Amino acid sequence: AAARAAIVAAAARFGIEHALTQQVGGYSTGMKTRLALARAVLHKPELFLFDEPTSGLDPESSHAVLELIRTMTDTGATVVMCTHLLLEAEGLADQVVVLEEGRDLVRGTPIDLSRRFWPHAVVRIDGPDRAAIAAGVRGAEGVVAIDGGDGERPLAVSIDDHVRVPDLVFRLAAAGVRVTRVEPYEPSLEDLYFAVRGKQ
């Protein structure tokens, strides 16, 4: 009875409890993936290895898988997840390893890697006249570098601390420069991937 209850609970976690009496051969690809995940959690292992765990899943099931991973790590289990969808790893990974053809390009905590590739805080500032924005913030206290502002990209202003942002906006307003967007930039794992690839 206890084993049956555990099976039903695991199946319910992945939304396949209604199909437990069906032959697995009749399951869709997504249902088979959810079944494999439900089986994986039955004996409460300490180590999970996931290879593209959300591949072929609908958004609801993908969300359930990522929530499961978050729950498992919160309870002390170790999870190793391979994914090419970097957004899946956002907020989940304690350690990140970027591999290319079996080579370890870079590794570390998301915060350490972010500081390594983006040592300064960055704020994106945009408006109708990007040249005027660049001129307006150039030389301001705390500004380390100004990048972009060409084509489709807003200016990326590197500063020593995000506390400088209100002062920069006030400086631009005082100079009569119209600003339509001010956004502190937090690099994603996807940004990290391209930054690492750019260094190679």
ChimeraX commands (.cxc) that place a marker at each C-alpha (Angstrom):
marker #1 position 0.00,0.00,0.00 radius 0.5
marker #1 position 2.84,2.38,0.86 radius 0.5
marker #1 position 4.62,1.54,-2.40 radius 0.5
marker #1 position 1.41,2.15,-4.36 radius 0.5
marker #1 position 0.93,5.51,-2.63 radius 0.5
marker #1 position 4.50,6.52,-3.50 radius 0.5
marker #1 position 3.95,5.56,-7.16 radius 0.5
marker #1 position 0.73,7.55,-7.36 radius 0.5
marker #1 position 2.37,10.57,-5.67 radius 0.5
marker #1 position 5.33,10.48,-8.08 radius 0.5
marker #1 position 3.00,10.15,-11.06 radius 0.5
marker #1 position 0.82,13.00,-9.82 radius 0.5
marker #1 position 3.88,15.19,-9.47 radius 0.5
marker #1 position 4.35,14.94,-13.24 radius 0.5
marker #1 position 0.69,14.88,-14.22 radius 0.5
marker #1 position 0.47,11.27,-15.40 radius 0.5
marker #1 position -1.49,9.71,-12.54 radius 0.5
marker #1 position -4.51,9.37,-14.86 radius 0.5
marker #1 position -2.46,7.11,-17.17 radius 0.5
marker #1 position -1.08,4.62,-14.64 radius 0.5
marker #1 position -3.43,1.88,-15.83 radius 0.5
marker #1 position -2.49,2.36,-19.50 radius 0.5
marker #1 position 0.22,0.49,-21.41 radius 0.5
marker #1 position 3.40,2.57,-21.60 radius 0.5
marker #1 position 3.57,1.85,-25.33 radius 0.5
marker #1 position 0.55,4.09,-25.75 radius 0.5
marker #1 position 2.19,7.03,-23.98 radius 0.5
marker #1 position 3.22,10.09,-25.97 radius 0.5
marker #1 position 6.89,11.13,-26.00 radius 0.5
marker #1 position 6.22,13.76,-23.34 radius 0.5
marker #1 position 4.37,11.26,-21.15 radius 0.5
marker #1 position 7.26,8.79,-21.44 radius 0.5
marker #1 position 9.67,11.50,-20.32 radius 0.5
marker #1 position 7.43,12.33,-17.36 radius 0.5
marker #1 position 7.20,8.63,-16.49 radius 0.5
marker #1 position 11.00,8.35,-16.50 radius 0.5
marker #1 position 11.24,11.34,-14.17 radius 0.5
marker #1 position 8.56,9.94,-11.86 radius 0.5
marker #1 position 10.49,6.65,-11.68 radius 0.5
marker #1 position 13.72,8.54,-10.95 radius 0.5
marker #1 position 12.35,10.14,-7.79 radius 0.5
marker #1 position 10.68,7.04,-6.33 radius 0.5
marker #1 position 13.63,5.84,-4.23 radius 0.5
marker #1 position 14.74,9.38,-3.25 radius 0.5
marker #1 position 18.33,9.16,-4.53 radius 0.5
marker #1 position 21.06,11.53,-3.35 radius 0.5
marker #1 position 22.41,12.08,-6.87 radius 0.5
marker #1 position 20.43,12.87,-10.03 radius 0.5
marker #1 position 21.90,13.05,-13.53 radius 0.5
marker #1 position 19.64,14.84,-16.00 radius 0.5
marker #1 position 20.45,15.07,-19.71 radius 0.5
marker #1 position 18.17,17.64,-21.37 radius 0.5
marker #1 position 15.38,16.84,-18.87 radius 0.5
marker #1 position 12.77,19.09,-20.49 radius 0.5
marker #1 position 13.37,17.99,-24.07 radius 0.5
marker #1 position 10.06,17.25,-25.78 radius 0.5
marker #1 position 7.96,18.47,-22.85 radius 0.5
marker #1 position 5.16,21.00,-22.98 radius 0.5
marker #1 position 5.69,24.23,-20.98 radius 0.5
marker #1 position 3.68,22.99,-17.98 radius 0.5
marker #1 position 5.69,19.77,-17.71 radius 0.5
marker #1 position 8.97,21.65,-18.23 radius 0.5
marker #1 position 8.06,23.93,-15.36 radius 0.5
marker #1 position 7.27,20.90,-13.19 radius 0.5
marker #1 position 10.67,19.36,-13.97 radius 0.5
marker #1 position 12.55,22.55,-13.10 radius 0.5
marker #1 position 10.55,22.92,-9.88 radius 0.5
marker #1 position 11.41,19.31,-9.04 radius 0.5
marker #1 position 15.10,20.06,-9.52 radius 0.5
marker #1 position 14.79,23.11,-7.28 radius 0.5
marker #1 position 13.02,21.02,-4.61 radius 0.5
marker #1 position 15.65,18.27,-4.79 radius 0.5
marker #1 position 18.55,20.66,-4.35 radius 0.5
marker #1 position 16.75,22.32,-1.44 radius 0.5
marker #1 position 16.59,18.93,0.31 radius 0.5
marker #1 position 20.31,18.31,-0.13 radius 0.5
marker #1 position 20.36,16.10,-3.23 radius 0.5
marker #1 position 23.05,16.70,-5.82 radius 0.5
marker #1 position 21.77,17.39,-9.31 radius 0.5
marker #1 position 23.91,17.41,-12.45 radius 0.5
marker #1 position 21.98,18.78,-15.40 radius 0.5
marker #1 position 23.17,19.05,-18.99 radius 0.5
marker #1 position 21.23,21.59,-21.02 radius 0.5
marker #1 position 21.69,23.79,-24.04 radius 0.5
marker #1 position 18.79,25.95,-22.84 radius 0.5
marker #1 position 20.68,28.25,-20.53 radius 0.5
marker #1 position 17.52,29.92,-19.26 radius 0.5
marker #1 position 16.64,26.58,-17.64 radius 0.5
marker #1 position 19.74,26.78,-15.46 radius 0.5
marker #1 position 19.09,30.37,-14.38 radius 0.5
marker #1 position 18.38,30.44,-10.67 radius 0.5
marker #1 position 19.05,26.70,-10.31 radius 0.5
marker #1 position 22.79,26.27,-10.69 radius 0.5
marker #1 position 25.24,26.49,-7.78 radius 0.5
marker #1 position 28.09,25.71,-10.16 radius 0.5
marker #1 position 28.26,26.27,-13.91 radius 0.5
marker #1 position 30.59,24.45,-16.31 radius 0.5
marker #1 position 30.67,25.50,-19.95 radius 0.5
marker #1 position 31.86,22.64,-22.16 radius 0.5
marker #1 position 32.85,22.61,-25.81 radius 0.5
marker #1 position 33.73,19.34,-27.52 radius 0.5
marker #1 position 34.44,17.78,-24.12 radius 0.5
marker #1 position 36.71,20.63,-23.02 radius 0.5
marker #1 position 36.01,22.60,-19.87 radius 0.5
marker #1 position 36.06,26.24,-21.05 radius 0.5
marker #1 position 35.11,27.83,-17.75 radius 0.5
marker #1 position 33.64,26.86,-14.40 radius 0.5
marker #1 position 32.53,28.50,-11.17 radius 0.5
marker #1 position 29.54,29.87,-9.32 radius 0.5
marker #1 position 27.26,32.11,-11.35 radius 0.5
marker #1 position 28.26,35.11,-9.20 radius 0.5
marker #1 position 32.00,34.44,-9.53 radius 0.5
marker #1 position 31.74,33.98,-13.29 radius 0.5
marker #1 position 29.65,37.13,-13.61 radius 0.5
marker #1 position 32.29,39.12,-11.71 radius 0.5
marker #1 position 35.07,37.59,-13.79 radius 0.5
marker #1 position 33.53,38.62,-17.10 radius 0.5
marker #1 position 31.71,41.76,-15.89 radius 0.5
marker #1 position 33.89,43.24,-13.13 radius 0.5
marker #1 position 31.83,46.46,-13.05 radius 0.5
marker #1 position 28.14,47.10,-12.62 radius 0.5
marker #1 position 26.40,47.86,-15.92 radius 0.5
marker #1 position 23.33,49.96,-16.64 radius 0.5
marker #1 position 21.62,50.12,-20.02 radius 0.5
marker #1 position 20.41,53.58,-20.99 radius 0.5
marker #1 position 18.44,54.36,-24.12 radius 0.5
marker #1 position 16.69,57.28,-25.77 radius 0.5
marker #1 position 16.13,58.91,-29.13 radius 0.5
marker #1 position 19.61,60.48,-29.20 radius 0.5
marker #1 position 22.14,57.90,-28.06 radius 0.5
marker #1 position 25.08,60.12,-28.90 radius 0.5
marker #1 position 23.70,62.77,-26.54 radius 0.5
marker #1 position 23.28,60.17,-23.79 radius 0.5
marker #1 position 26.87,59.01,-24.25 radius 0.5
marker #1 position 28.11,62.60,-24.14 radius 0.5
marker #1 position 25.95,63.31,-21.09 radius 0.5
marker #1 position 27.32,60.46,-18.98 radius 0.5
marker #1 position 30.92,60.60,-20.23 radius 0.5
marker #1 position 33.15,61.85,-17.45 radius 0.5
marker #1 position 30.47,61.46,-14.77 radius 0.5
marker #1 position 31.70,60.25,-11.40 radius 0.5
marker #1 position 31.81,56.46,-11.24 radius 0.5
marker #1 position 31.57,55.88,-15.01 radius 0.5
marker #1 position 34.20,53.35,-16.08 radius 0.5
marker #1 position 33.28,52.74,-19.73 radius 0.5
marker #1 position 30.55,53.33,-22.30 radius 0.5
marker #1 position 29.73,50.70,-24.90 radius 0.5
marker #1 position 27.14,50.32,-27.64 radius 0.5
marker #1 position 24.59,52.90,-28.61 radius 0.5
marker #1 position 24.85,51.87,-32.24 radius 0.5
marker #1 position 22.31,50.03,-34.33 radius 0.5
marker #1 position 19.71,48.29,-32.20 radius 0.5
marker #1 position 21.65,48.28,-28.94 radius 0.5
marker #1 position 21.15,50.83,-26.18 radius 0.5
marker #1 position 24.20,52.19,-24.39 radius 0.5
marker #1 position 25.80,49.91,-21.83 radius 0.5
marker #1 position 27.40,52.13,-19.21 radius 0.5
marker #1 position 29.88,50.43,-16.87 radius 0.5
marker #1 position 29.89,52.04,-13.44 radius 0.5
marker #1 position 31.63,51.33,-10.16 radius 0.5
marker #1 position 28.30,50.75,-8.36 radius 0.5
marker #1 position 24.59,50.68,-9.23 radius 0.5
marker #1 position 24.01,53.43,-6.66 radius 0.5
marker #1 position 25.30,55.82,-9.37 radius 0.5
marker #1 position 22.23,55.26,-11.56 radius 0.5
marker #1 position 20.00,58.03,-10.09 radius 0.5
marker #1 position 22.85,60.53,-10.41 radius 0.5
marker #1 position 23.35,59.59,-14.08 radius 0.5
marker #1 position 19.64,60.01,-14.83 radius 0.5
marker #1 position 19.58,63.38,-13.03 radius 0.5
marker #1 position 22.67,64.49,-14.97 radius 0.5
marker #1 position 21.02,63.60,-18.29 radius 0.5
marker #1 position 17.74,65.28,-17.34 radius 0.5
marker #1 position 19.58,68.43,-16.27 radius 0.5
marker #1 position 21.29,68.52,-19.67 radius 0.5
marker #1 position 17.92,68.17,-21.43 radius 0.5
marker #1 position 18.68,64.69,-22.78 radius 0.5
marker #1 position 15.55,62.56,-23.18 radius 0.5
marker #1 position 15.83,59.05,-21.70 radius 0.5
marker #1 position 13.31,56.30,-22.49 radius 0.5
marker #1 position 14.94,53.35,-20.75 radius 0.5
marker #1 position 17.18,52.85,-17.74 radius 0.5
marker #1 position 17.82,49.24,-16.76 radius 0.5
marker #1 position 20.48,47.78,-14.48 radius 0.5
marker #1 position 21.98,44.89,-16.41 radius 0.5
marker #1 position 22.29,41.48,-14.78 radius 0.5
marker #1 position 24.14,39.09,-17.12 radius 0.5
marker #1 position 22.45,35.77,-17.81 radius 0.5
marker #1 position 24.07,32.38,-18.30 radius 0.5
marker #1 position 23.43,32.84,-22.01 radius 0.5
marker #1 position 25.42,36.09,-21.88 radius 0.5
marker #1 position 28.12,34.17,-20.03 radius 0.5
marker #1 position 28.22,31.51,-22.73 radius 0.5
marker #1 position 28.73,34.09,-25.48 radius 0.5
marker #1 position 31.27,35.97,-23.36 radius 0.5
marker #1 position 33.26,32.76,-22.85 radius 0.5
marker #1 position 33.04,31.91,-26.56 radius 0.5
marker #1 position 34.20,35.42,-27.40 radius 0.5
marker #1 position 37.30,34.94,-25.27 radius 0.5
marker #1 position 38.32,31.73,-27.04 radius 0.5
marker link #1:1,2 radius 0.2
marker link #1:2,3 radius 0.2
marker link #1:3,4 radius 0.2
marker link #1:4,5 radius 0.2
marker link #1:5,6 radius 0.2
marker link #1:6,7 radius 0.2
marker link #1:7,8 radius 0.2
marker link #1:8,9 radius 0.2
marker link #1:9,10 radius 0.2
marker link #1:10,11 radius 0.2
marker link #1:11,12 radius 0.2
marker link #1:12,13 radius 0.2
marker link #1:13,14 radius 0.2
marker link #1:14,15 radius 0.2
marker link #1:15,16 radius 0.2
marker link #1:16,17 radius 0.2
marker link #1:17,18 radius 0.2
marker link #1:18,19 radius 0.2
marker link #1:19,20 radius 0.2
marker link #1:20,21 radius 0.2
marker link #1:21,22 radius 0.2
marker link #1:22,23 radius 0.2
marker link #1:23,24 radius 0.2
marker link #1:24,25 radius 0.2
marker link #1:25,26 radius 0.2
marker link #1:26,27 radius 0.2
marker link #1:27,28 radius 0.2
marker link #1:28,29 radius 0.2
marker link #1:29,30 radius 0.2
marker link #1:30,31 radius 0.2
marker link #1:31,32 radius 0.2
marker link #1:32,33 radius 0.2
marker link #1:33,34 radius 0.2
marker link #1:34,35 radius 0.2
marker link #1:35,36 radius 0.2
marker link #1:36,37 radius 0.2
marker link #1:37,38 radius 0.2
marker link #1:38,39 radius 0.2
marker link #1:39,40 radius 0.2
marker link #1:40,41 radius 0.2
marker link #1:41,42 radius 0.2
marker link #1:42,43 radius 0.2
marker link #1:43,44 radius 0.2
marker link #1:44,45 radius 0.2
marker link #1:45,46 radius 0.2
marker link #1:46,47 radius 0.2
marker link #1:47,48 radius 0.2
marker link #1:48,49 radius 0.2
marker link #1:49,50 radius 0.2
marker link #1:50,51 radius 0.2
marker link #1:51,52 radius 0.2
marker link #1:52,53 radius 0.2
marker link #1:53,54 radius 0.2
marker link #1:54,55 radius 0.2
marker link #1:55,56 radius 0.2
marker link #1:56,57 radius 0.2
marker link #1:57,58 radius 0.2
marker link #1:58,59 radius 0.2
marker link #1:59,60 radius 0.2
marker link #1:60,61 radius 0.2
marker link #1:61,62 radius 0.2
marker link #1:62,63 radius 0.2
marker link #1:63,64 radius 0.2
marker link #1:64,65 radius 0.2
marker link #1:65,66 radius 0.2
marker link #1:66,67 radius 0.2
marker link #1:67,68 radius 0.2
marker link #1:68,69 radius 0.2
marker link #1:69,70 radius 0.2
marker link #1:70,71 radius 0.2
marker link #1:71,72 radius 0.2
marker link #1:72,73 radius 0.2
marker link #1:73,74 radius 0.2
marker link #1:74,75 radius 0.2
marker link #1:75,76 radius 0.2
marker link #1:76,77 radius 0.2
marker link #1:77,78 radius 0.2
marker link #1:78,79 radius 0.2
marker link #1:79,80 radius 0.2
marker link #1:80,81 radius 0.2
marker link #1:81,82 radius 0.2
marker link #1:82,83 radius 0.2
marker link #1:83,84 radius 0.2
marker link #1:84,85 radius 0.2
marker link #1:85,86 radius 0.2
marker link #1:86,87 radius 0.2
marker link #1:87,88 radius 0.2
marker link #1:88,89 radius 0.2
marker link #1:89,90 radius 0.2
marker link #1:90,91 radius 0.2
marker link #1:91,92 radius 0.2
marker link #1:92,93 radius 0.2
marker link #1:93,94 radius 0.2
marker link #1:94,95 radius 0.2
marker link #1:95,96 radius 0.2
marker link #1:96,97 radius 0.2
marker link #1:97,98 radius 0.2
marker link #1:98,99 radius 0.2
marker link #1:99,100 radius 0.2
marker link #1:100,101 radius 0.2
marker link #1:101,102 radius 0.2
marker link #1:102,103 radius 0.2
marker link #1:103,104 radius 0.2
marker link #1:104,105 radius 0.2
marker link #1:105,106 radius 0.2
marker link #1:106,107 radius 0.2
marker link #1:107,108 radius 0.2
marker link #1:108,109 radius 0.2
marker link #1:109,110 radius 0.2
marker link #1:110,111 radius 0.2
marker link #1:111,112 radius 0.2
marker link #1:112,113 radius 0.2
marker link #1:113,114 radius 0.2
marker link #1:114,115 radius 0.2
marker link #1:115,116 radius 0.2
marker link #1:116,117 radius 0.2
marker link #1:117,118 radius 0.2
marker link #1:118,119 radius 0.2
marker link #1:119,120 radius 0.2
marker link #1:120,121 radius 0.2
marker link #1:121,122 radius 0.2
marker link #1:122,123 radius 0.2
marker link #1:123,124 radius 0.2
marker link #1:124,125 radius 0.2
marker link #1:125,126 radius 0.2
marker link #1:126,127 radius 0.2
marker link #1:127,128 radius 0.2
marker link #1:128,129 radius 0.2
marker link #1:129,130 radius 0.2
marker link #1:130,131 radius 0.2
marker link #1:131,132 radius 0.2
marker link #1:132,133 radius 0.2
marker link #1:133,134 radius 0.2
marker link #1:134,135 radius 0.2
marker link #1:135,136 radius 0.2
marker link #1:136,137 radius 0.2
marker link #1:137,138 radius 0.2
marker link #1:138,139 radius 0.2
marker link #1:139,140 radius 0.2
marker link #1:140,141 radius 0.2
marker link #1:141,142 radius 0.2
marker link #1:142,143 radius 0.2
marker link #1:143,144 radius 0.2
marker link #1:144,145 radius 0.2
marker link #1:145,146 radius 0.2
marker link #1:146,147 radius 0.2
marker link #1:147,148 radius 0.2
marker link #1:148,149 radius 0.2
marker link #1:149,150 radius 0.2
marker link #1:150,151 radius 0.2
marker link #1:151,152 radius 0.2
marker link #1:152,153 radius 0.2
marker link #1:153,154 radius 0.2
marker link #1:154,155 radius 0.2
marker link #1:155,156 radius 0.2
marker link #1:156,157 radius 0.2
marker link #1:157,158 radius 0.2
marker link #1:158,159 radius 0.2
marker link #1:159,160 radius 0.2
marker link #1:160,161 radius 0.2
marker link #1:161,162 radius 0.2
marker link #1:162,163 radius 0.2
marker link #1:163,164 radius 0.2
marker link #1:164,165 radius 0.2
marker link #1:165,166 radius 0.2
marker link #1:166,167 radius 0.2
marker link #1:167,168 radius 0.2
marker link #1:168,169 radius 0.2
marker link #1:169,170 radius 0.2
marker link #1:170,171 radius 0.2
marker link #1:171,172 radius 0.2
marker link #1:172,173 radius 0.2
marker link #1:173,174 radius 0.2
marker link #1:174,175 radius 0.2
marker link #1:175,176 radius 0.2
marker link #1:176,177 radius 0.2
marker link #1:177,178 radius 0.2
marker link #1:178,179 radius 0.2
marker link #1:179,180 radius 0.2
marker link #1:180,181 radius 0.2
marker link #1:181,182 radius 0.2
marker link #1:182,183 radius 0.2
marker link #1:183,184 radius 0.2
marker link #1:184,185 radius 0.2
marker link #1:185,186 radius 0.2
marker link #1:186,187 radius 0.2
marker link #1:187,188 radius 0.2
marker link #1:188,189 radius 0.2
marker link #1:189,190 radius 0.2
marker link #1:190,191 radius 0.2
marker link #1:191,192 radius 0.2
marker link #1:192,193 radius 0.2
marker link #1:193,194 radius 0.2
marker link #1:194,195 radius 0.2
marker link #1:195,196 radius 0.2
marker link #1:196,197 radius 0.2
marker link #1:197,198 radius 0.2
marker link #1:198,199 radius 0.2
marker link #1:199,200 radius 0.2
view
